[in-house]
Amino acid sequence: MTGTQRIAPETPLVDVMDGCARWQIPIHEHGFIALTDVMPRLVPQGQTADFAIVQAARVSYGAGTKKVQEDRGLVRYLLRHRHTTPFEMVEFKFHIAMPIFVARQWIRHRTANVNEYSARYSVMPDQFYRPSADNVRKQSMANRQGGDEPIDVGTAEEFLAYLDRAQSLYGEYERLMGKGVSRELARIGLPVSVYTQWYWKCDLHNVMHFLSLRMDEHAQEEIRDYADAMYALIKPICPVAMEAFRDYRLNGLFLSGLEVEALRTGEALRTENKREQAEWEAKRKRLGL
Ligand SMILES: Cc1cc2nc3c(=O)[nH]c(=O)nc-3n(C[C@H](O)[C@H](O)[C@H](O)COP(=O)(O)OP(=O)(O)OC[C@H]3O[C@@H](n4cnc5c(N)ncnc54)[C@H](O)[C@@H]3O)c2cc1C
C-alpha cells in the first residue's frame, strides 16, 4: 500500500462565503435563516460552487465535453434534461429559527439532514409568531388551503387578541416547570406559533425541489418568506445553477397532455373537471393567450 498523495491545486482556492462564519437574513420579528456552510467551500479562484456540478458532470460525459460545451451551457443542459445527480455535489448547511407551524411544513422535505432544538432538554423561548394587523388574511374561496386578501381591521384585531391569549400561556409554562413539571410535558400547552430552531443540510438538487414547492404562490406566505430568503442566500454561491433554475423550473410552466392537445387544436380542454379548467385558464393567461 502506498502513502496518501497530497496534491496541490492548479489554481489558488478561495472561500465561496468570503471567509464569513454565516450569511444571515432575518425573517419576521424573531426568525432567521443563516447559511453556515457550503460544499464545496473552497473553489478555484474565479469560480463559484457551480464548479462542483461541472466537475461531476464531466466524469459522465468524458474529457472531450469541455471543448463542446462551456460550463454555463453544460449546467443549463443538465437542469433542462433533469440530469440531477451533478447538482447533488453541492451541499448547503442552514441554521434556521422558525415558528413550529412553519417547521411542520418544512420537515415534510425528507431528503435533508435535520437536527432540531430539544424542548425536552431545554426551555422553549418566549418567542411567538404574530402577523402584522394588515396581514391577517381571509380564507380564500378559490383555494381551500390558502389565505387571500387582508380581512377587515376589526376582525384582524380580534384574531390578534386570540393569538395574544394563546401566547400568554408562556407564563403558565414557566410556572408549572417551576413546580417540577417536566419540560417534555410542560411544552405541550404552547401554541404552534412558538419558535423552534434547527440545522438543515441539503444538496442543491433537493434544495431546488424545496424552493420550487415553497416559493410557489400555493405555499403559505410564512414559509414562502423563508424560501425566498434561502434562494437569496444561495444565488451568489452557485449563480449559474440558480439562473438555470429560474429559467427552467421557477419561471417555467408544466403542461398536461390535455393542455398540449387544447393548445394544438385550439379547442376547449377535454375534461369536465372545473378545477383543471381553472388551472388551464391561469396557464393560458401566463402564456398570453
Ligand atoms: C402547497 C402545498 C400543500 C401541501 N399540503 C399538504 C397537506 O395538506 N397534507 C400533507 O400531508 N402534506 C401536504 N404538503 C406536503 C407535500 O405533500 C410533500 O410532503 C412536501 O411538499 C414534500 O415534497 P416531496 O415529498 O416531493 O419532498 P422530499 O421529501 O424532499 O422528497 C423529494 C423527492 O424524493 C423522493 N422521495 C423522498 N422520500 C421518498 C420515499 N420515502 N419514497 C419514495 N420517494 C421518496 C420523491 O420523489 C420526492 O419527490 C403540501 C405541500 C405543498 C407545497
The ligand as an ORCA input file, in Angstrom:
! r2SCAN-3c Opt
* xyz 0 1
  C     -48.774     23.840     -1.320
  C     -48.565     22.573     -0.550
  C     -49.614     21.994      0.151
  C     -49.414     20.805      0.869
  N     -50.457     20.255      1.571
  C     -50.275     19.119      2.288
  C     -51.345     18.536      3.063
  O     -52.451     19.018      3.072
  N     -51.089     17.409      3.784
  C     -49.871     16.817      3.774
  O     -49.690     15.792      4.433
  N     -48.827     17.352      3.060
  C     -49.005     18.472      2.331
  N     -47.955     19.017      1.633
  C     -46.651     18.348      1.675
  C     -46.392     17.561      0.381
  O     -47.344     16.526      0.215
  C     -44.990     16.960      0.415
  O     -44.877     16.075      1.509
  C     -43.913     18.024      0.573
  O     -44.138     19.073     -0.332
  C     -42.528     17.411      0.319
  O     -42.469     17.048     -1.026
  P     -41.618     15.807     -1.518
  O     -42.114     14.556     -0.871
  O     -41.627     15.833     -3.013
  O     -40.167     16.239     -0.988
  P     -38.996     15.388     -0.328
  O     -39.462     14.666      0.880
  O     -37.854     16.317     -0.192
  O     -38.643     14.336     -1.395
  C     -38.076     14.724     -2.642
  C     -38.328     13.607     -3.625
  O     -37.636     12.442     -3.170
  C     -38.430     11.290     -3.396
  N     -38.686     10.648     -2.103
  C     -38.347     11.092     -0.876
  N     -38.669     10.204      0.058
  C     -39.256      9.170     -0.578
  C     -39.826      7.933     -0.161
  N     -39.848      7.574      1.114
  N     -40.336      7.151     -1.104
  C     -40.311      7.474     -2.398
  N     -39.781      8.612     -2.863
  C     -39.265      9.457     -1.975
  C     -39.698     11.753     -4.095
  O     -39.513     11.680     -5.481
  C     -39.795     13.200     -3.704
  O     -40.495     13.998     -4.631
  C     -48.136     20.190      0.885
  C     -47.081     20.779      0.184
  C     -47.275     21.939     -0.524
  C     -46.111     22.564     -1.265
*
